[in-house]
Amino acid sequence: MIISRKYMQRALFFISIIIIMIIVQATAVFADRNITVTGCIEFMDDSGVPIRADSVTVEIKDRDIDFNDDLASTRTDGNGCFTTSFTWEECYFCENDPDIYYEYITKNGAVTVESDWFEVDFKYMTYEDTNYSGTDLDKGILNAED
């Protein structure tokens, strides 16, 4: 089988274009950014009075189709509030922006929040902020009922 010179030149041209595109994509600079998340957590006591949740563990996560990524973890302060930061690293095969949600876990070495009747430990999850493109995410006051 004889391949014409013209066909070979076209094939080499397209192969070189594809190689250049791969090199450009592989060396593309992605912008990492620091994201700060803040909020406060409160529960209602039996009489309906809000109580801020001191020393509750807050886990910041990124929801993905296959598995969720842990981004940061912290505890609430004496006022039931938290502030933490993490670096979002973009990459070629990753999503551009995280789908941030929080889990707050009420049992750790410092505190246990449980129901009065069955002593069940509480664990809550917030709705996600899909494709969050900012740098400062403030969820305000998170209630156990939210």
N, C-alpha and C positions, 0 to 999 in steps of 0.2 A: 504494500500500500504506500503510495507516494503522496506526501502532503505538500501542497504548494507553498511557495515562499510567502505569498501574500496572506494566506491563511495563518501561517506561523507568526507573522508580524502582528496580525490582529490579536491572536491568542496571547502573545507575549505582552502586548499593550494592555489588554484587559486584566491579565494576571498582575502586571505591575501596578495598575490602578487599585486593584483589590488589596495588594500588599501595602500600598501607601495608606489606604483607608484604615487597615488594621493597625498600622503603626501609629497613626494619628489618634485613633480611639484609645489605644493602649497607653499612650503618653499624655492623654488629656488630663488637665489639672482640675481636680474636683475641689470645691470650696468646703472645707470643714467649718463648722460653726458651733459655738457654745450656746447651749440652750439652758436657761434658768427656769425652774418650775417652782411655784409657790402656792400655798393654800393653807387652810385651817380646817380642822376636823372637830365636829361636836356631836354629842349624843344627847338625847332627851332622857331625863330621869323619869321616874314613875309619875311624878306630878306635872310633867310637861315642861320643866325648866331645862334650858339648854346648858350642857356642861362641856367645856372644852376638853379634848382628849389629849392628855399629857403623856409623852413617851411612847406613843403609838408608832409602830414601824410603817413607813410609807415606801412602797416600791414603785418606781417609775418604769414603765415598760413600753415596748413598741410592738403593736399587734401585726403579725404577718400571717400569710395564708398557711404556711407550713409549721412554723413555731414562733413563739414570741421571744423578743430579745429583752434582757434586763439592761436598763440604761443607767439607773442610779437607785440608791437606797439610803434612807435617812430616818430619823425619828422626829416626832413633833416636840416642840419646846414646852415650857410651862404654861404658855397661852394656847396650846393646841395647834400651833402654826409650824410650818416647815418651809425651808428654802434649800434647794439643792441644784447643782448644775452638772451637766455632762457635755461631752463633745460628740456631736453628730458627724460621723465620717461618711461622706458620700463615696461611692465607688461605682465602677462601670456596671456591674451586675446587680447592684442594690437599688432599692427605691430611693428617689431623691429626697423625700421628706418622711419623717416618722409619723406613725399613727399612735399618738401618745395616750396612754391611759394609766391610772394609778390603782394599785391595790393597797389597802391599808389593813394591816394585820394587828389584831388587838391582843395578841399573846406573844410576849417575848420575855427576856430576862428582867425587864423593868416594870411591866404592867400586864394585867390580864383583865379584859372586859368580857363579861359573859352574862348570859341571861340569868335572872333570879331563880327561875323554876327548874331548868334542866342543866344549868351550868355549862351551856354550849358556848364555846369561844366564837366571837364574831370575826368575820373577815368580809371586807367589802371591796367592790370594784366599781370604778367610775366609767362613764361613757368615754369613748375615745375621741380625741381631736384628730380627725383624719387628715393626712398630708399636711401636718403642721409646718409652715414655712417661716415662722418667726423665730425670735430668740428669747422672749420673755412670756411664759405661759402662767397666768394667774387664774386658778380655779375658784378663788374666793373661799367661802365657807362650805365645806362638804358636810352634809348631814347624813346620818345613817339611813334616813328615809329616802334620800335622793337616788 
